[in-house]
């Protein structure tokens, strides 16, 4: 099952106070970037983020889910409607995210 554009739009609206949030469509799903680093993605209409140490601490009760067959476990955002939490989370985990390699 692919993710819907409506779900992507909702997630992007929740993240709208943050500067430089972008996305890239990939095989029916969406990769989410924050300030040119991959934060996570939307897979089967689930918003999943990378399991950084900070994210695991902030979302200690969140479930870990596989984004696609063969993928590494990621943290499922439990409350996408909590914009304040999303902003706090993205800013806190940003320093721990790897920098994208230049092509």
N, CA, C and O atoms as a DFTB+ gen file, in Angstrom:
412 C
 N C O
     1  1       0.843      -1.197       0.000
     2  2       0.000       0.000       0.000
     3  2       0.878       1.248       0.000
     4  3       1.840       1.330       0.764
     5  1       0.563       2.187      -0.825
     6  2       1.295       3.444      -0.888
     7  2       0.651       4.475       0.034
     8  3      -0.505       4.342       0.436
     9  1       1.421       5.496       0.352
    10  2       0.909       6.588       1.172
    11  2       0.156       7.577       0.291
    12  3       0.435       7.702      -0.901
    13  1      -0.795       8.275       0.891
    14  2      -1.590       9.233       0.134
    15  2      -0.982      10.631       0.207
    16  3      -0.306      10.984       1.173
    17  1      -1.237      11.407      -0.826
    18  2      -0.785      12.800      -0.853
    19  2      -1.479      13.589       0.253
    20  3      -0.884      14.513       0.810
    21  1      -2.724      13.246       0.584
    22  2      -3.442      13.924       1.669
    23  2      -2.727      13.745       3.006
    24  3      -2.627      14.687       3.792
    25  1      -2.233      12.537       3.260
    26  2      -1.521      12.293       4.517
    27  2      -0.206      13.074       4.528
    28  3       0.152      13.674       5.542
    29  1       0.506      13.069       3.412
    30  2       1.731      13.863       3.310
    31  2       1.434      15.330       3.586
    32  3       2.140      15.969       4.365
    33  1       0.402      15.864       2.958
    34  2       0.044      17.269       3.155
    35  2      -0.266      17.567       4.619
    36  3       0.102      18.626       5.127
    37  1      -0.940      16.642       5.297
    38  2      -1.252      16.840       6.713
    39  2       0.036      16.891       7.541
    40  3       0.192      17.770       8.389
    41  1       0.944      15.965       7.301
    42  2       2.213      15.946       8.038
    43  2       2.998      17.232       7.764
    44  3       3.536      17.839       8.690
    45  1       3.066      17.644       6.505
    46  2       3.785      18.871       6.165
    47  2       3.153      20.094       6.829
    48  3       3.864      21.009       7.243
    49  1       1.846      20.117       6.931
    50  2       1.170      21.221       7.624
    51  2       1.556      21.242       9.103
    52  3       1.773      22.311       9.674
    53  1       1.639      20.077       9.717
    54  2       2.036      19.996      11.128
    55  2       3.474      20.489      11.314
    56  3       3.811      21.044      12.360
    57  1       4.308      20.288      10.312
    58  2       5.718      20.681      10.383
    59  2       5.964      22.086       9.833
    60  3       7.108      22.539       9.808
    61  1       4.929      22.774       9.398
    62  2       5.078      24.061       8.712
    63  2       5.802      25.150       9.522
    64  3       6.428      26.013       8.906
    65  1       5.755      25.163      10.865
    66  2       6.525      26.194      11.580
    67  2       8.044      26.011      11.465
    68  3       8.800      26.949      11.719
    69  1       8.486      24.826      11.090
    70  2       9.921      24.573      10.956
    71  2      10.419      25.048       9.591
    72  3       9.740      24.855       8.582
    73  1      11.601      25.670       9.554
    74  2      12.154      26.070       8.260
    75  2      12.756      24.868       7.535
    76  3      13.225      23.921       8.167
    77  1      12.737      24.916       6.249
    78  2      13.467      23.944       5.431
    79  2      13.021      22.494       5.601
    80  3      13.865      21.598       5.602
    81  1      11.734      22.239       5.744
    82  2      11.223      20.866       5.702
    83  2      10.828      20.589       4.263
    84  3      10.028      21.314       3.672
    85  1      11.399      19.534       3.710
    86  2      11.108      19.154       2.334
    87  2      10.821      17.657       2.286
    88  3      10.965      16.948       3.282
    89  1      10.421      17.204       1.134
    90  2      10.158      15.771       0.970
    91  2      10.548      15.349      -0.432
    92  3      10.728      16.174      -1.327
    93  1      10.675      14.041      -0.597
    94  2      10.936      13.463      -1.909
    95  2      10.114      12.202      -2.044
    96  3      10.147      11.334      -1.172
    97  1       9.383      12.101      -3.124
    98  2       8.592      10.901      -3.390
    99  2       9.528       9.773      -3.797
   100  3      10.462       9.965      -4.575
   101  1       9.253       8.588      -3.250
   102  2      10.077       7.435      -3.577
   103  2       9.223       6.169      -3.527
   104  3       8.834       5.711      -2.453
   105  1       8.942       5.618      -4.690
   106  2       8.199       4.364      -4.822
   107  2       6.884       4.352      -4.034
   108  3       6.590       3.391      -3.323
   109  1       6.107       5.411      -4.165
   110  2       4.804       5.484      -3.522
   111  2       4.842       5.932      -2.071
   112  3       3.803       6.022      -1.417
   113  1       6.029       6.211      -1.570
   114  2       6.195       6.691      -0.196
   115  2       6.912       8.037      -0.255
   116  3       7.213       8.530      -1.342
   117  1       7.192       8.644       0.920
   118  2       7.810       9.961       0.955
   119  2       8.919      10.004       2.002
   120  3       8.725       9.598       3.148
   121  1      10.080      10.502       1.591
   122  2      11.195      10.717       2.505
   123  2      11.088      12.163       2.992
   124  3      10.900      13.077       2.189
   125  1      11.206      12.370       4.307
   126  2      11.100      13.710       4.892
   127  2      12.492      14.207       5.273
   128  3      13.255      13.510       5.942
   129  1      12.804      15.414       4.837
   130  2      14.084      16.043       5.132
   131  2      13.853      17.262       6.022
   132  3      12.843      17.955       5.898
   133  1      14.797      17.509       6.915
   134  2      14.792      18.733       7.719
   135  2      16.182      19.340       7.602
   136  3      17.176      18.740       8.010
   137  1      16.233      20.539       7.039
   138  2      17.497      21.237       6.838
   139  2      18.525      20.323       6.173
   140  3      19.664      20.211       6.627
   141  1      18.105      19.679       5.100
   142  2      18.951      18.838       4.251
   143  2      19.447      17.550       4.904
   144  3      20.431      16.967       4.448
   145  1      18.781      17.103       5.958
   146  2      19.093      15.804       6.556
   147  2      17.817      14.958       6.566
   148  3      16.723      15.481       6.782
   149  1      17.960      13.661       6.334
   150  2      16.794      12.775       6.370
   151  2      16.394      12.544       7.822
   152  3      17.185      12.073       8.640
   153  1      15.139      12.892       8.119
   154  2      14.599      12.703       9.464
   155  2      13.798      11.411       9.536
   156  3      13.810      10.722      10.555
   157  1      13.116      11.093       8.473
   158  2      12.274       9.901       8.457
   159  2      11.495       9.850       7.162
   160  3      11.968      10.269       6.106
   161  1      10.282       9.323       7.271
   162  2       9.474       9.223       6.078
   163  2       8.046       8.830       6.375
   164  3       7.674       8.542       7.512
   165  1       7.270       8.826       5.330
   166  2       5.872       8.402       5.411
   167  2       5.771       7.099       4.634
   168  3       6.034       7.047       3.433
   169  1       5.387       6.056       5.343
   170  2       5.300       4.711       4.782
   171  2       3.927       4.133       5.127
   172  3       3.583       4.020       6.304
   173  1       3.155       3.774       4.127
   174  2       1.804       3.232       4.342
   175  2       0.988       4.130       5.270
   176  3       0.319       3.652       6.186
   177  1       1.054       5.436       5.020
   178  2       0.346       6.440       5.828
   179  2       0.706       6.373       7.311
   180  3      -0.132       6.622       8.178
   181  1       1.966       6.032       7.585
   182  2       2.517       6.099       8.944
   183  2       3.707       7.044       8.891
   184  3       4.527       6.955       7.978
   185  1       3.809       7.943       9.854
   186  2       4.931       8.863       9.924
   187  2       5.984       8.245      10.840
   188  3       5.791       8.156      12.053
   189  1       7.098       7.818      10.247
   190  2       8.171       7.154      10.983
   191  2       9.423       8.014      10.930
   192  3       9.720       8.634       9.908
   193  1      10.167       8.049      12.056
   194  2      11.402       8.822      12.095
   195  2      12.568       7.924      12.501
   196  3      12.382       6.834      13.043
   197  1      13.770       8.414      12.223
   198  2      14.975       7.672      12.566
   199  2      15.092       7.545      14.086
   200  3      14.760       8.481      14.814
   201  1      15.555       6.408      14.560
   202  2      15.658       6.194      16.008
   203  2      16.950       6.762      16.601
   204  3      17.828       6.008      17.021
   205  1      17.062       8.083      16.632
   206  2      18.227       8.689      17.279
   207  2      18.060       8.559      18.789
   208  3      16.961       8.308      19.285
   209  1      19.150       8.729      19.502
   210  2      19.094       8.623      20.967
   211  2      18.103       9.622      21.550
   212  3      17.316       9.281      22.433
   213  1      18.142      10.850      21.057
   214  2      17.226      11.884      21.548
   215  2      15.775      11.535      21.250
   216  3      14.910      11.676      22.114
   217  1      15.507      11.083      20.038
   218  2      14.133      10.719      19.670
   219  2      13.630       9.574      20.540
   220  3      12.477       9.578      20.971
   221  1      14.488       8.601      20.796
   222  2      14.091       7.471      21.656
   223  2      13.793       7.940      23.074
   224  3      12.892       7.405      23.721
   225  1      14.531       8.925      23.567
   226  2      14.274       9.461      24.908
   227  2      12.971      10.260      24.961
   228  3      12.186      10.116      25.898
   229  1      12.749      11.098      23.955
   230  2      11.541      11.926      23.933
   231  2      10.291      11.066      23.736
   232  3       9.254      11.315      24.350
   233  1      10.401      10.062      22.884
   234  2       9.257       9.196      22.568
   235  2       9.472       7.802      23.164
   236  3       9.368       6.797      22.461
   237  1       9.767       7.753      24.435
   238  2      10.139       6.489      25.086
   239  2       9.053       5.415      25.015
   240  3       9.364       4.227      25.096
   241  1       7.810       5.803      24.869
   242  2       6.714       4.816      24.812
   243  2       6.233       4.523      23.392
   244  3       5.301       3.742      23.199
   245  1       6.863       5.144      22.407
   246  2       6.426       4.951      21.019
   247  2       6.861       3.577      20.508
   248  3       7.845       3.004      20.975
   249  1       6.113       3.074      19.551
   250  2       6.443       1.758      18.994
   251  2       7.465       1.885      17.876
   252  3       7.548       2.901      17.187
   253  1       8.232       0.828      17.723
   254  2       9.194       0.727      16.627
   255  2       8.518      -0.088      15.532
   256  3       7.928      -1.134      15.802
   257  1       8.607       0.398      14.296
   258  2       7.956      -0.287      13.187
   259  2       8.900      -0.375      12.001
   260  3       9.789       0.459      11.827
   261  1       8.692      -1.387      11.201
   262  2       9.470      -1.585       9.979
   263  2       8.791      -0.785       8.868
   264  3       7.603      -0.985       8.614
   265  1       9.517       0.119       8.197
   266  2       8.882       0.949       7.168
   267  2       8.473       0.164       5.919
   268  3       7.456       0.467       5.296
   269  1       9.265      -0.837       5.560
   270  2       9.023      -1.651       4.366
   271  2       9.801      -2.951       4.563
   272  3      10.719      -2.997       5.382
   273  1       9.453      -3.995       3.835
   274  2      10.156      -5.279       4.005
   275  2      11.675      -5.109       3.830
   276  3      12.145      -4.582       2.822
   277  1      12.407      -5.559       4.819
   278  2      13.860      -5.455       4.783
   279  2      14.405      -4.159       5.351
   280  3      15.620      -3.996       5.458
   281  1      13.526      -3.230       5.718
   282  2      13.958      -1.951       6.276
   283  2      14.311      -2.058       7.747
   284  3      13.905      -3.000       8.427
   285  1      15.076      -1.082       8.237
   286  2      15.446      -1.026       9.648
   287  2      14.296      -0.423      10.453
   288  3      13.574       0.436       9.949
   289  1      14.120      -0.867      11.703
   290  2      13.038      -0.319      12.537
   291  2      13.174       1.194      12.718
   292  3      14.274       1.730      12.859
   293  1      12.040       1.847      12.709
   294  2      11.968       3.288      12.916
   295  2      10.908       3.563      13.979
   296  3      10.084       2.702      14.289
   297  1      10.939       4.772      14.532
   298  2       9.976       5.168      15.562
   299  2       8.711       5.690      14.885
   300  3       8.773       6.568      14.025
   301  1       7.583       5.149      15.277
   302  2       6.316       5.662      14.755
   303  2       5.873       6.828      15.630
   304  3       5.792       6.705      16.852
   305  1       5.587       7.958      14.992
   306  2       5.115       9.134      15.721
   307  2       3.722       8.808      16.249
   308  3       2.805       8.574      15.461
   309  1       3.549       8.790      17.573
   310  2       2.274       8.375      18.142
   311  2       1.164       9.419      18.027
   312  3      -0.014       9.065      17.965
   313  1       1.531      10.708      18.000
   314  2       0.528      11.773      18.000
   315  2       0.926      12.844      16.993
   316  3       1.535      13.854      17.347
   317  1       0.577      12.609      15.746
   318  2       0.959      13.529      14.669
   319  2       0.298      14.891      14.852
   320  3       0.801      15.893      14.344
   321  1      -0.800      14.937      15.555
   322  2      -1.507      16.205      15.750
   323  2      -0.846      17.101      16.791
   324  3      -1.229      18.263      16.927
   325  1       0.144      16.586      17.533
   326  2       0.839      17.369      18.546
   327  2       1.993      18.134      17.885
   328  3       3.143      17.694      17.900
   329  1       1.656      19.278      17.314
   330  2       2.624      20.077      16.566
   331  2       3.792      20.520      17.448
   332  3       4.940      20.514      17.003
   333  1       3.511      20.895      18.670
   334  2       4.563      21.331      19.593
   335  2       5.597      20.223      19.810
   336  3       6.800      20.480      19.812
   337  1       5.123      19.007      19.989
   338  2       6.023      17.865      20.175
   339  2       6.859      17.620      18.914
   340  3       8.060      17.367      19.015
   341  1       6.251      17.691      17.745
   342  2       6.977      17.469      16.497
   343  2       8.102      18.486      16.319
   344  3       9.212      18.124      15.929
   345  1       7.822      19.735      16.599
   346  2       8.824      20.790      16.457
   347  2       9.967      20.560      17.445
   348  3      11.140      20.647      17.079
   349  1       9.619      20.268      18.691
   350  2      10.632      19.978      19.710
   351  2      11.486      18.781      19.288
   352  3      12.712      18.817      19.397
   353  1      10.847      17.747      18.818
   354  2      11.518      16.519      18.412
   355  2      12.491      16.766      17.252
   356  3      13.648      16.353      17.322
   357  1      12.040      17.425      16.206
   358  2      12.895      17.674      15.043
   359  2      14.116      18.507      15.420
   360  3      15.233      18.201      15.002
   361  1      13.906      19.560      16.210
   362  2      15.031      20.409      16.605
   363  2      16.004      19.668      17.515
   364  3      17.214      19.860      17.406
   365  1      15.500      18.834      18.402
   366  2      16.361      18.105      19.336
   367  2      17.170      17.010      18.643
   368  3      18.332      16.794      18.986
   369  1      16.577      16.325      17.684
   370  2      17.276      15.212      17.050
   371  2      18.157      15.634      15.880
   372  3      18.993      14.849      15.432
   373  1      17.992      16.837      15.380
   374  2      18.737      17.296      14.211
   375  2      20.253      17.095      14.326
   376  3      20.858      16.580      13.386
   377  1      20.892      17.481      15.443
   378  2      22.352      17.316      15.523
   379  2      22.814      15.859      15.414
   380  3      23.959      15.609      15.039
   381  1      21.962      14.914      15.727
   382  2      22.327      13.500      15.692
   383  2      22.145      12.865      14.312
   384  3      22.603      11.745      14.082
   385  1      21.500      13.549      13.421
   386  2      21.244      12.986      12.088
   387  2      22.485      13.107      11.215
   388  3      23.188      14.116      11.258
   389  1      22.751      12.067      10.419
   390  2      23.928      12.139       9.544
   391  2      23.729      13.150       8.414
   392  3      22.616      13.343       7.926
   393  1      24.807      13.778       8.017
   394  2      24.795      14.702       6.898
   395  2      24.734      13.895       5.611
   396  3      25.400      12.868       5.488
   397  1      23.943      14.352       4.660
   398  2      23.835      13.662       3.385
   399  2      25.153      13.756       2.633
   400  3      25.829      14.784       2.661
   401  1      25.504      12.678       1.967
   402  2      26.724      12.656       1.167
   403  2      26.461      13.351      -0.164
   404  3      25.415      13.152      -0.783
   405  1      27.400      14.153      -0.590
   406  2      27.278      14.836      -1.879
   407  2      27.516      13.843      -3.007
   408  3      28.393      12.983      -2.916
   409  1      26.728      13.968      -4.071
   410  2      26.895      13.083      -5.230
   411  2      27.984      13.590      -6.136
   412  3      28.269      12.975      -7.164
